[in-house]
């Protein structure tokens, strides 16, 4: 990549850079707070109870994807695309459609999550019904927080979209727990889950008040004209729902799958190693939060050339910190995990294996979002479903032989999916999303 192209790319992407920097700062602050979040609850609860906490938290995060019925991402795409062509009536309709469908998902969560806990316990999963009731409350707040965040991102409000869930919650929840311990209140798994549900719930209410005002400002009168494309959005919802479920398999259901085979203490180790390794995707996640509505808008306007500049900018910004992070995890993995809990001191090799998958994930760029925001969700669903369902079944089976085989399979699944999706973007959209864009720049797409 020539110096001229490098500096031209930087100069043409100031808006993207500034929002990505905000997003990255929130994400990196959130990563630090998450690290202390894990340290506190791991040490406060002990290895066995923290394993139960990790299992239920992972199940709640997966439930957020499954029971939101695809609305957070679909609503963001529809609002972004509608605003791009100044069709505010359709944007209003997209928001209304998302709120109604999400409400149905919340009702389902109240019923299904406790039932999941009741029947899972009969098949060897950790936890009791009272802990799963607390998990259901946390699940509902996660669903609303995710929806709020995606809608705010479609308006470009990056900081207020991310900070409540990705940063403030993870600081306040341990502080509340510390105050309870100081006042001689015992913290167990159930109490820890309720603390997180109440704290995040309060933040969601504050965020919703801001969102309501933002919608009024962007759309004019909130009770303005609505255009609802119910049939079209219903089928899109099904595609996004399937995509979120299958992607949630890798992110959260893997922890649930190994939870049926491993002891609670080992579930905690796997959970912490996975969450730590996923920090390597932080530059990608931070940029995607800005890029997703941008991709939808440019695609709707037919300005695909602009996307190539954005992806080159991302590669410039992401490659060095991601590589450095991988080296750090590979060399000092044992020490990093030991800080969270001394009993995790010998799990550094587990961290290295998982980190390799997330390193490749970042190097392939925002290929998944390109497919989703350019109406390639049906193909993405097929790819994601095939790889992730196969991998969760295999990971759950090989977990009987320990954590290392499970980690290898999980990393292979992450790498395979990203390489296939990136190849699809290259072939069908003529867009290079990977770091190869640094040396394969094309003047026209």
VOVEXTI-164051 format. One line per 10 residues: number of its first residue (from 1); their letters; for each residue x, y, z of N, C-alpha, C. Coordinates in steps of 0.05 Angstrom, whole numbers. Atoms other than C-alpha are relative to their C-alpha. Layout:
// VOVEXTI-164051
NUM = A = X:Y:Z:X:Y:Z:X:Y:Z; ...
***
This chain:
// VOVEXTI-164051
1 = XXXXXXXXXX = 17:-24:0:0:0:0:18:25:0; -18:-23:3:32:66:-22:-7:20:22; 4:-21:-20:41:126:24:-23:18:-8; 22:-17:10:-7:166:-20:-27:-11:7; 26:13:-6:-63:116:-12:-5:-1:30; 2:1:-30:-48:109:63:-11:27:11; 9:-25:-11:-55:183:77:-26:10:-11; 26:-7:11:-113:193:29:-22:-15:15; 19:16:-15:-149:137:65:-6:13:27; 3:-12:-27:-137:170:133:-16:26:-2
11 = XXXXXXXXXX = 13:-26:3:-159:238:108:-29:-2:-7; 28:3:9:-223:212:77:-18:-13:20; 16:16:-20:-245:174:139:-1:12:27; -1:-12:-26:-244:225:194:-24:-6:18; 24:6:-15:-316:212:214:1:-28:11; -2:28:-9:-305:137:217:21:-2:22; -21:2:-20:-240:146:255:-9:11:27; 8:-12:-25:-270:192:308:-20:-18:15; 20:17:-13:-330:147:321:13:-27:8; -13:25:-7:-286:85:320:18:3:24
21 = XXXXXXXXXX = -16:-5:-23:-239:116:370:-17:1:25; 18:0:-23:-298:131:416:-9:-28:7; 9:28:-4:-323:60:407:22:-16:12; -22:15:-10:-254:32:419:6:7:29; -5:-8:-28:-244:73:482:-20:-12:19; 20:12:-16:-310:49:509:5:-30:3; -5:28:0:-293:-22:490:25:-8:17; -24:7:-15:-223:-21:520:-4:6:30; 7:-6:-27:-250:12:583:-18:-23:11; 17:22:-8:-303:-42:584:15:-26:4
31 = XXXXXXXXXX = -16:24:-3:-251:-96:575:15:0:27; -14:-3:-27:-212:-70:636:-20:-5:22; 20:4:-21:-276:-66:677:-10:-29:0; 9:28:1:-297:-136:653:21:-17:14; -22:15:-13:-229:-162:676:-3:0:30; 4:-3:-29:-241:-135:746:-26:-12:9; 26:13:-5:-313:-158:742:4:-30:4; -5:28:-2:-289:-229:730:17:-7:25; -17:5:-24:-235:-224:784:-17:1:25; 15:-4:-25:-284:-199:836:-19:-24:4
41 = XXXXXXXXXX = 20:21:-4:-340:-249:824:13:-28:2; -14:26:-1:-291:-307:813:10:-5:29; -12:3:-27:-257:-295:880:-22:1:22; 21:-3:-20:-320:-275:917:-17:-26:2; 18:23:1:-361:-335:895:15:-26:4; -15:25:-1:-305:-387:894:-3:-15:-26; -2:14:26:-288:-435:838:-26:-14:-8; 24:15:7:-351:-478:842:-24:18:-6; 22:-18:5:-403:-423:849:4:19:-23; -6:-17:24:-368:-380:797:-5:-16:-25
51 = XXXXXXXXXX = 6:17:23:-374:-439:749:-30:0:-6; 29:-2:3:-450:-438:761:-8:27:-11; 5:-28:9:-451:-362:752:7:3:-29; -9:-2:28:-412:-368:687:-19:-15:-19; 18:16:16:-458:-423:661:-27:15:-5; 25:-14:3:-522:-383:675:3:26:-15; -5:-24:14:-492:-318:650:3:-5:-30; -3:7:28:-472:-352:585:-27:-9:-12; 27:8:10:-542:-383:578:-17:24:-4; 16:-25:3:-573:-314:589:9:16:-25
61 = XXXXXXXXXX = -10:-14:24:-528:-283:536:-9:-14:-26; 11:14:23:-548:-338:487:-30:5:-3; 28:-6:1:-620:-327:506:-7:27:-11; 3:-27:11:-612:-254:489:-1:-1:-31; 0:3:29:-596:-274:417:-25:-15:-9; 21:17:9:-648:-328:413:-28:12:2; 26:-9:-6:-707:-292:443:-5:29:-9; 4:-27:12:-695:-222:413:-11:-2:-28; 13:5:25:-720:-254:349:12:17:-23; -14:-14:22:-669:-217:306:-5:29:-1
71 = XXXXXXXXXX = 9:-28:3:-698:-149:321:22:21:4; -20:-21:-3:-637:-110:347:15:7:-26; -15:-4:25:-596:-120:283:-17:8:-23; 18:-7:22:-655:-118:235:-10:29:3; 10:-27:-4:-682:-54:266:22:21:-7; -22:-18:7:-613:-21:261:4:2:-30; -4:-1:29:-606:-41:188:-23:16:-13; 22:-13:12:-676:-17:170:-1:30:5; -1:-28:-6:-670:49:206:22:14:-15; -23:-12:13:-601:63:178:-5:3:-30
81 = XXXXXXXXXX = 5:-1:28:-621:46:107:-22:21:-7; 22:-19:5:-686:87:112:9:29:4; -11:-27:-5:-650:148:141:18:8:-24; -18:-6:22:-599:142:85:-14:11:-25; 15:-10:23:-653:154:33:-23:19:9; 18:-20:-12:-692:202:79:-29:-10:0; 27:11:-2:-752:155:85:-7:-4:30; 4:1:-29:-771:172:157:-25:-15:8; 24:16:-7:-839:140:154:6:-29:2; -8:28:-2:-808:73:140:18:-5:24
91 = XXXXXXXXXX = -17:3:-24:-756:85:195:-17:-2:25; 19:1:-23:-813:98:244:-13:-28:2; 13:27:1:-847:34:221:19:-22:9; -20:20:-8:-782:-6:230:3:0:30; -3:-2:-29:-776:19:301:-24:-13:14; 24:11:-12:-848:2:318:-1:-30:-3; 0:29:5:-842:-67:287:19:-14:19; -20:12:-18:-779:-81:327:-9:-1:29; 9:-1:-28:-809:-59:393:-22:-21:6; 22:19:-4:-872:-102:384:11:-29:1
101 = XXXXXXXXXX = -11:27:1:-833:-165:365:18:-6:24; -17:3:-23:-782:-154:420:-17:-5:25; 18:3:-23:-839:-149:471:-9:-29:2; 9:28:0:-863:-218:450:24:-18:9; -23:15:-9:-792:-244:460:5:2:30; -3:-4:-29:-789:-215:530:-20:-18:16; 20:17:-13:-854:-251:549:9:-30:-1; -10:27:3:-824:-316:522:23:-5:19; -22:4:-18:-761:-305:563:-8:-5:29; 11:4:-28:-801:-300:628:-8:-29:4
111 = XXXXXXXXXX = 10:28:-3:-828:-370:614:22:-20:-5; -18:21:10:-774:-407:577:26:-3:16; -26:2:-13:-711:-390:616:-2:-16:27; 3:18:-24:-736:-418:684:-4:-29:-7; 4:28:8:-760:-480:647:26:-12:-9; -26:10:8:-691:-487:615:16:-8:25; -15:7:-24:-660:-485:684:-10:-24:14; 12:23:-14:-709:-535:713:7:-26:-13; -6:25:14:-698:-587:659:30:-5:-3; -29:3:3:-623:-574:650:12:-13:25
121 = XXXXXXXXXX = -10:12:-25:-611:-591:723:-4:-30:1; 6:28:0:-641:-659:711:19:-16:-18; -19:13:18:-588:-673:658:29:7:7; -27:-3:-10:-528:-654:700:11:29:-1; -10:-28:1:-523:-578:688:0:12:28; -2:-12:-27:-504:-535:748:-23:20:4; 19:-21:-7:-552:-488:785:-27:-12:9; 27:8:-8:-622:-490:815:-20:20:-10; 21:-16:12:-689:-459:797:1:29:9; -1:-27:-10:-679:-398:841:22:17:-14
131 = XXXXXXXXXX = -21:-14:15:-614:-381:806:-8:5:-29; 9:-4:28:-647:-389:738:-22:22:-1; 19:-22:-1:-704:-342:759:15:27:0; -17:-24:1:-650:-290:774:12:4:-28; -11:-2:27:-619:-307:707:-20:10:-20; 21:-10:18:-686:-294:673:-2:30:1; 1:-29:-3:-687:-224:701:23:13:-14; -24:-11:14:-616:-212:676:-4:-2:-30; 5:5:29:-636:-241:608:-17:23:-12; 19:-20:10:-693:-191:600:14:27:-2
141 = XXXXXXXXXX = -15:-26:1:-648:-131:617:20:0:-23; -19:2:22:-596:-157:567:-14:4:-27; 14:-2:25:-648:-162:512:-7:29:-6; 8:-28:4:-673:-90:523:25:17:-5; -25:-16:4:-601:-63:529:11:-4:-28; -10:6:27:-581:-97:463:-17:15:-21; 18:-14:19:-642:-68:427:6:30:1; -6:-29:-2:-630:2:454:26:7:-13; -27:-6:11:-557:-1:435:0:1:-31; 1:1:29:-571:-21:363:-15:23:-13
151 = XXXXXXXXXX = 16:-22:11:-624:32:352:16:26:3; -17:-25:-4:-578:87:381:23:0:-20; -22:1:19:-522:63:336:-9:9:-28; 10:-8:26:-566:74:275:-3:30:-2; 0:-29:0:-570:147:296:28:12:3; -27:-10:-4:-495:152:306:8:6:28; -6:-7:-28:-498:158:382:16:-23:12; -17:23:-7:-440:111:394:5:-3:30; -7:2:-28:-420:128:465:-23:-8:18; 23:6:-17:-489:127:497:-12:-27:-7
161 = XXXXXXXXXX = 9:27:8:-505:64:457:16:-22:14; -18:20:-10:-445:26:485:5:0:30; -10:-2:-28:-427:53:553:-17:-14:21; 15:12:-22:-485:29:596:5:-30:3; -3:29:-2:-478:-45:580:29:-9:-1; -27:9:3:-405:-50:559:19:11:21; -19:-12:-18:-375:-7:613:-12:5:28; 10:-9:-26:-418:24:669:-11:-23:16; 11:23:-15:-455:-40:687:22:-17:13; -21:18:-10:-390:-79:696:17:14:21
171 = XXXXXXXXXX = -12:-14:-23:-364:-25:743:-18:0:24; 18:-4:-22:-426:-14:784:-8:-26:14; 9:25:-12:-446:-87:795:20:-10:21; -19:8:-21:-381:-106:832:0:20:23; 0:-20:-21:-385:-40:871:-24:-5:19; 23:6:-16:-455:-57:894:5:-25:17; -6:24:-15:-432:-126:914:20:5:22; -19:-8:-21:-373:-96:953:-14:13:23; 15:-13:-22:-421:-52:992:-16:-20:16; 16:21:-14:-464:-113:1008:18:-17:18
181 = XXXXXXXXXX = -19:15:-16:-403:-152:1032:9:16:24; -9:-18:-22:-381:-92:1073:-21:0:22; 22:0:-19:-450:-94:1107:-7:-29:9; 4:28:-9:-442:-169:1121:-23:-15:-13; 21:14:15:-491:-191:1067:14:-21:-17; -13:22:14:-471:-259:1039:-7:1:-30; 4:0:29:-461:-261:963:4:-29:-10; -2:26:13:-477:-327:929:-8:4:-29; 5:-2:29:-492:-343:856:-27:14:-6; 26:-13:5:-565:-323:860:1:30:6
191 = XXXXXXXXXX = -2:-29:-7:-550:-257:895:17:15:-21; -17:-13:21:-495:-242:844:-16:5:-26; 16:-3:25:-543:-253:786:-21:22:4; 19:-21:-5:-596:-208:819:13:28:0; -14:-26:-1:-545:-153:831:4:10:-29; -6:-7:28:-526:-154:757:-26:8:-15; 25:-6:13:-599:-155:735:-11:27:8; 11:-25:-10:-619:-96:779:17:24:-10; -18:-22:9:-558:-53:761:-4:5:-30; 3:-4:29:-564:-65:686:-28:10:-6
201 = XXXXXXXXXX = 28:-9:4:-640:-55:691:-2:30:4; 0:-28:-5:-630:14:721:13:16:-22; -14:-14:22:-581:34:667:-17:-1:-26; 17:2:24:-629:9:613:-23:21:1; 21:-20:-2:-684:54:640:10:28:-7; -12:-26:6:-638:115:637:6:2:-30; -7:0:28:-615:96:567:-26:3:-17; 26:-1:15:-688:87:544:-11:29:-1; 9:-28:-1:-705:158:567:15:16:-22; -16:-14:20:-648:184:523:-9:-8:-28
211 = XXXXXXXXXX = 9:11:26:-670:139:465:-26:13:-8; 26:-12:6:-741:166:469:3:28:-10; -5:-28:9:-716:237:464:14:1:-27; -15:1:25:-668:218:407:-19:-6:-23; 19:7:21:-724:186:367:-17:24:-7; 16:-24:5:-767:248:375:15:21:-15; -16:-20:14:-710:292:351:5:-9:-29; -7:10:27:-692:248:291:-25:-2:-18; 24:5:16:-763:232:268:-20:22:0; 20:-20:-3:-798:296:286:-21:-8:20
221 = XXXXXXXXXX = 21:9:-18:-865:281:318:1:-31:2; -1:29:-3:-862:211:348:-25:-14:-11; 24:12:11:-934:199:327:-4:8:-29; 2:-7:28:-918:213:255:-10:-24:-16; 9:21:18:-935:170:195:19:-24:1; -15:24:-1:-913:98:196:-4:-16:-26; 2:19:22:-898:51:138:11:-27:11; -8:26:-10:-897:-22:159:1:-20:-23; -2:21:20:-871:-76:112:1:-27:15; 1:22:-19:-894:-132:158:10:-26:-12
231 = XXXXXXXXXX = -8:26:11:-886:-191:111:30:-1:-6; -28:-1:7:-818:-170:85:18:-1:26; -16:-1:-24:-792:-154:155:-3:-26:16; 3:26:-14:-821:-219:183:20:-20:-10; -19:19:11:-780:-261:135:29:8:6; -27:-9:-7:-718:-218:147:5:-6:30; -3:6:-28:-730:-227:222:8:-29:4; -6:28:-2:-728:-302:213:29:-6:-7; -27:3:8:-662:-297:177:19:10:21; -17:-11:-20:-631:-251:228:-1:-16:26
241 = XXXXXXXXXX = 3:17:-24:-659:-294:284:18:-24:-2; -17:23:3:-625:-355:256:29:6:1; -28:-9:0:-561:-317:246:10:5:28; -7:-7:-27:-560:-290:317:2:-25:17; -1:25:-16:-575:-359:346:26:-15:-7; -23:16:8:-520:-393:306:26:14:8; -24:-14:-9:-469:-338:321:2:-1:31; 1:2:-29:-491:-341:394:10:-27:10; -10:27:-7:-473:-415:393:30:2:6; -29:-3:-4:-399:-397:386:6:17:24
251 = XXXXXXXXXX = -7:-20:-21:-401:-338:434:-8:-10:27; 10:6:-27:-442:-368:491:-9:-28:4; 11:27:-4:-474:-436:479:22:-20:3; -23:18:-4:-405:-468:476:5:-4:30; -4:2:-29:-398:-453:550:-21:-18:12; 22:17:-10:-466:-484:562:5:-29:-8; -4:27:10:-447:-545:520:21:-15:17; -20:13:-16:-383:-559:559:-9:-3:29; 10:2:-28:-421:-547:624:-14:-26:7; 13:26:-5:-458:-613:615:21:-22:4
261 = XXXXXXXXXX = -21:21:-1:-391:-650:612:22:6:21; -22:-7:-18:-342:-612:656:-11:7:28; 7:-8:-27:-342:-599:730:-3:31:1; 4:-29:-1:-366:-529:751:26:17:1; -26:-15:-1:-294:-508:767:13:2:-27; -12:-1:27:-271:-526:696:-17:18:-18; 17:-18:16:-331:-489:666:9:28:5; -10:-27:-6:-306:-427:702:26:6:-14; -25:-4:14:-236:-436:673:-4:5:-30; 5:-2:29:-262:-446:602:-13:27:-6
271 = XXXXXXXXXX = 14:-25:4:-308:-386:609:19:24:1; -19:-22:-4:-252:-340:634:20:1:-23; -19:1:22:-203:-364:581:-12:10:-26; 14:-8:25:-254:-354:525:-5:30:0; 5:-29:-1:-274:-284:549:26:16:-3; -25:-14:2:-201:-264:556:10:-1:-29; -9:3:28:-183:-291:486:-16:18:-18; 17:-16:17:-242:-254:456:8:30:0; -10:-28:0:-208:-188:475:15:7:-26; -14:-5:24:-167:-197:412:-18:11:-23
281 = XXXXXXXXXX = 18:-10:20:-229:-182:372:-11:28:7; 10:-26:-9:-240:-116:409:3:21:-21; -1:-20:21:-213:-72:352:-21:-5:-21; 20:6:20:-259:-108:304:-28:7:10; 26:-5:-11:-319:-105:350:-6:30:3; 3:-29:-4:-308:-31:365:-5:13:-27; 4:-12:26:-303:-14:291:-26:-8:-13; 25:10:12:-362:-58:271:-24:16:11; 22:-15:-11:-407:-19:318:-5:26:-15; 2:-24:17:-393:43:275:-6:-8:-29
291 = XXXXXXXXXX = 2:7:29:-388:6:208:-27:-11:-8; 25:14:8:-453:-34:211:-21:19:-12; 19:-18:13:-501:25:200:11:14:-24; -13:-13:23:-450:56:153:-2:-18:-25; 2:19:23:-449:-7:110:-28:-1:-11; 28:1:9:-525:-10:108:-7:25:-16; 6:-25:13:-529:63:88:13:2:-27; -14:-1:26:-476:60:34:-11:-20:-20; 12:20:18:-506:-4:6:-26:10:-12; 26:-10:10:-575:28:2:3:23:-20
301 = XXXXXXXXXX = -5:-23:18:-545:89:-33:17:-8:-24; -16:9:22:-503:46:-80:28:11:0; -27:-12:-3:-437:75:-54:20:-20:11; -17:21:-10:-397:11:-46:30:8:0; -28:-9:1:-332:47:-64:9:12:27; -7:-12:-26:-335:84:2:7:-21:20; -6:21:-20:-334:18:39:29:-10:-1; -28:9:3:-266:-1:11:19:18:16; -16:-18:-16:-237:61:44:-2:-6:29; 4:6:-28:-268:43:110:14:-25:8
311 = XXXXXXXXXX = -13:25:-7:-241:-28:109:31:3:0; -28:-5:-1:-171:-3:93:7:14:26; -4:-14:-26:-176:44:152:0:-19:23; 1:20:-22:-197:-13:197:25:-16:1; -24:17:0:-138:-56:175:24:15:11; -22:-16:-11:-90:1:189:-1:2:30; 4:-5:-28:-119:12:258:2:-26:17; 4:24:-16:-128:-61:279:24:-20:1; -18:22:3:-70:-104:255:22:0:22; -22:0:-20:-15:-81:304:-10:-7:28
321 = XXXXXXXXXX = 9:7:-27:-54:-81:370:-9:-29:3; 10:28:-1:-85:-149:353:24:-19:1; -24:17:1:-17:-180:337:14:1:27; -14:-3:-26:14:-152:401:-16:-15:22; 17:13:-20:-45:-178:442:3:-30:-2; -3:29:3:-37:-248:413:27:-9:12; -26:7:-11:37:-249:431:-1:0:31; 2:-3:-29:22:-226:502:-15:-24:12; 15:23:-10:-31:-280:512:15:-26:-3; -15:24:5:15:-333:483:23:-3:20
331 = XXXXXXXXXX = -24:2:-18:74:-316:529:-9:1:29; 7:-4:-28:40:-293:593:-28:-9:7; 27:9:-5:-25:-331:590:-5:-10:28; 3:11:-28:-15:-368:656:-2:22:20; -1:-22:-19:0:-304:693:-26:16:-2; 24:-16:4:-60:-267:663:-24:-14:13; 22:15:-11:-109:-322:683:3:-3:30; -5:2:-29:-77:-329:752:-10:25:14; 10:-25:-13:-95:-256:766:-29:-2:6; 29:3:-4:-168:-274:758:-6:-19:23
341 = XXXXXXXXXX = 4:19:-22:-164:-335:802:25:-17:1; -25:16:-2:-101:-371:828:-3:-28:-10; 4:28:9:-133:-438:811:1:-3:-31; -1:1:30:-130:-419:736:29:3:-10; -28:-7:7:-54:-412:737:12:-17:-22; -12:18:20:-40:-471:691:-17:-3:-26; 18:1:23:-92:-455:637:9:18:-23; -9:-18:21:-48:-410:594:-1:-12:-28; 1:13:27:-45:-461:537:-28:1:-11; 28:-2:9:-121:-460:535:-5:28:-11
351 = XXXXXXXXXX = 3:-28:10:-119:-384:527:13:3:-27; -14:-3:25:-68:-389:471:-15:-12:-24; 15:14:21:-110:-439:431:-24:17:-9; 24:-16:6:-173:-396:436:8:26:-12; -9:-26:11:-134:-332:422:6:-2:-30; -6:3:28:-111:-360:355:-24:3:-18; 24:-3:15:-182:-365:331:-10:29:-2; 9:-28:0:-199:-293:352:20:18:-15; -20:-15:16:-134:-268:319:-8:0:-29; 8:3:28:-157:-295:252:-27:15:-4
361 = XXXXXXXXXX = 25:-14:1:-227:-267:266:4:29:-6; -5:-29:4:-200:-196:270:14:5:-26; -14:-4:25:-154:-205:211:-18:-2:-25; 19:2:23:-213:-223:166:-19:24:-2; 16:-25:1:-247:-156:182:-30:-5:4; 29:1:-5:-322:-141:184:-15:-15:-22; 13:15:22:-340:-194:132:-28:-8:6; 27:8:-8:-400:-218:171:-20:23:-3; 18:-23:2:-431:-149:176:-4:9:-29; 3:-7:28:-418:-137:102:-22:-17:-13
371 = XXXXXXXXXX = 21:18:10:-461:-198:85:-27:8:11; 25:-6:-12:-515:-179:134:-12:26:-9; 9:-26:7:-520:-106:116:-4:4:-30; 4:-2:29:-519:-120:41:-20:-21:-10; 22:18:6:-578:-168:44:10:-28:-9; -10:27:4:-536:-231:42:-5:-18:24; 4:14:-25:-566:-256:107:-8:-29:-4; 7:28:4:-595:-320:77:24:-18:-3; -24:15:4:-528:-344:53:17:-1:26; -15:-1:-25:-495:-322:118:-12:-20:20
381 = XXXXXXXXXX = 13:19:-18:-547:-362:157:8:-29:-6; -7:27:7:-531:-425:118:29:-7:9; -28:4:-8:-456:-417:130:2:-3:30; -2:-1:-29:-464:-399:203:-13:-24:13; 15:23:-12:-515:-454:218:16:-25:-3; -15:25:5:-473:-509:186:24:-2:18; -25:1:-16:-408:-491:221:-6:0:29; 3:-4:-29:-434:-470:289:-16:-23:13; 15:23:-12:-485:-526:300:18:-24:1; -19:23:0:-433:-578:280:21:3:22
391 = XXXXXXXXXX = -21:-5:-19:-381:-546:324:-10:-3:29; 10:2:-28:-425:-541:387:-5:-29:7; 4:28:-5:-444:-614:381:27:-14:5; -26:13:-3:-372:-636:372:15:9:25; -12:-10:-24:-347:-590:427:-12:-12:25; 14:12:-23:-399:-617:475:9:-29:4; -8:28:-2:-377:-688:458:28:-3:10; -28:3:-7:-302:-679:462:6:11:27; -5:-11:-27:-309:-641:528:3:-22:20; -3:23:-19:-313:-710:561:30:-7:2
401 = XXXXXXXXXX = -29:6:-1:-238:-715:544:16:25:9; -14:-23:-11:-222:-646:572:-5:26:-16; 4:-26:12:-219:-572:555:16:5:-25; -18:-6:23:-161:-573:505:-13:-8:-27; 13:7:26:-197:-613:450:-23:18:-7; 23:-19:5:-258:-568:459:10:26:-10; -11:-26:8:-215:-506:452:10:-1:-29; -10:3:27:-182:-532:388:-24:0:-20; 23:1:18:-250:-547:356:-13:28:-2; 12:-27:0:-277:-479:376:15:19:-17
411 = XXXXXXXXXX = -17:-18:16:-218:-442:346:-2:-6:-30; 2:8:28:-223:-482:282:-26:10:-12; 26:-9:9:-297:-465:276:0:30:-5; -2:-29:4:-283:-390:285:15:7:-25; -17:-5:24:-228:-391:232:-15:-7:-25; 13:9:24:-268:-431:182:-23:18:-8; 23:-17:8:-330:-388:185:9:27:-11; -9:-27:9:-292:-322:178:13:-1:-28; -13:2:26:-250:-346:119:-21:-5:-23; 21:5:20:-312:-372:82:-16:25:-6
421 = XXXXXXXXXX = 16:-24:4:-352:-308:93:16:21:-14; -17:-20:14:-293:-264:72:3:-7:-29; -2:8:28:-286:-305:8:-26:6:-15; 26:-7:13:-361:-295:-6:-1:30:-7; 0:-29:5:-354:-219:1:18:7:-24; -18:-6:22:-295:-220:-46:-12:-9:-27; 11:11:25:-330:-263:-98:-26:14:-9; 27:-10:7:-401:-234:-96:-3:30:0; 3:-29:-2:-391:-161:-77:26:14:-10; -26:-11:9:-319:-152:-102:11:19:22
431 = XXXXXXXXXX = -9:-16:-23:-303:-124:-32:20:-17:16; -20:13:-17:-239:-144:5:-3:11:28; 3:-9:-28:-253:-141:80:24:-7:17; -22:10:-17:-190:-176:105:24:20:-1; -24:-17:0:-121:-146:119:13:1:-27; -11:0:27:-105:-164:47:-7:26:-15; 8:-26:13:-140:-98:29:23:20:0; -23:-19:-2:-75:-63:49:18:-2:-25; -17:3:24:-40:-91:-13:-16:-8:-25; 16:7:24:-98:-107:-60:-20:22:-6
441 = XXXXX = 18:-23:5:-128:-37:-65:-9:2:-29; 10:-4:27:-174:-27:-124:-13:27:-2; 10:-27:3:-192:41:-150:-31:1:-5; 29:1:4:-262:19:-168:-10:-27:9; 11:25:-10:-307:-35:-137:-24:-8:-17
***
